[in-house]
């Protein structure tokens, strides 16, 4: 190596070595995620919270596609790391009301909250019988909180407007108002 090249290489090495550590920093220790990467903050959060460890020991592979299997592992790792606060035992209560529908084409049904509670969500399930399979003969024309907000109501119709037997369960989740 000639003297000029040796001096240039030495100057370059000294410049690189003299850079502050932050200028050479990579997110999560990955060689492919510099700290100025568009998604550096999100990638760092995933690593810091144990959601991912990258695609190999030194790389995150930010442009690679994620398979459904990898996504399942991400979601499991996320769920394992979530700390949920202890809610008061009476914060939410779910109420149900079961109703047989005998040879009808239209039916209203509802489930009510206890007094001093308000509905926050609800829904319904229609079965062919009390213990039977889900019925596909019916649909909900209305599936909403009651007007007073103290329960959940559904208005059901048969798909063919002909009478069918069924069993409906209406449920409502309520919170102290």
Secondary structure, DSSP 8 states (H G I E B T S, - for coil): --HHHHHHHHHHHHHHHHS-HHHH-BGGG-TT-BTTSTTHHHHHHHHHTTS---SSSS---TTS---HHHHHHHHHHHHHH-------TTSEEEEEEEEEEEEESEEEEEEE--TTEEEEEEEEEEESSTTS-B-SSEEEEEEEE-TTSSEEEEEEEETTSS-EEEEEEEEEEEEE-
